[in-house]
Amino acid sequence: MQYFRLAGARGAHLIAGSRPAMPVRIDDTSDVLLVVDVQNAFVPRGNLAVARGDEVVAIANRVARAFANVVLTQDWHPAGHVSFASSHPGRRPFEKIRLAYGDQILWPDHCVQGTPDAELHAGLSIPHAQLILRKGYHPGVDSYSAFLEADRTTSTGLAGYLAARGLRRAFLCGLATDFCVAWSATDARRLGFEALVIEDACRAIDTEGVARRRVARNGGHGRRPDPRR
Ligand SMILES: [Zn+2]
């Protein structure tokens, strides 16, 4: 995976984090920016708030101006979705369970279809975005990735869309670095696209940090997060 950082006020210049810094030229015919899940749920006061998640809004707006092609993604769950802790009696958010398709972290209810929590952040201003791709709408399957759902077989259709438009190199920004951005970037590469993560245009959830803070809040009582899980 290649990770890039922003340079310059316009966001038109991306540089590799490694040295020597490598400027990246955006190609309007083959490059696309994926703005991942910049939704009310994932900013402070949202149902699944990412620390400083709101900081990516202005950055995404700025970066998007450098791209002719932009796709926005939107986490979009039905009520009672399998990824919600509330759908599993006795379970709490950020616990991990085993489902038919593999391990699933349980989340607070978030991005329920048609609710304000699921709306794209009001500050997002990317009018030239061509597609809003919704994911996670199957009741029994989660989808961190913008390409493949968590069963690792159901396609969201994004790969076909990009291929049909001749878009071969995806730059990614948004929320959250360690889940939807990372899974989307990994799948993009697996499916034959180039993928570049714009590191400083992302913010992370850090579920282990959440669990640690919960233990600390409880005065050290309660079940400690198992580092092997
Ligand atoms: Zn979700």
Boltz pocket constraint, residues with backbone or C-beta under 6 A from the ligand:
constraints:
  - pocket:
      binder: B
      contacts: [[A, 75], [A, 76], [A, 77], [A, 83], [A, 110], [A, 111], [A, 136], [A, 143]]
      max_distance: 6.0
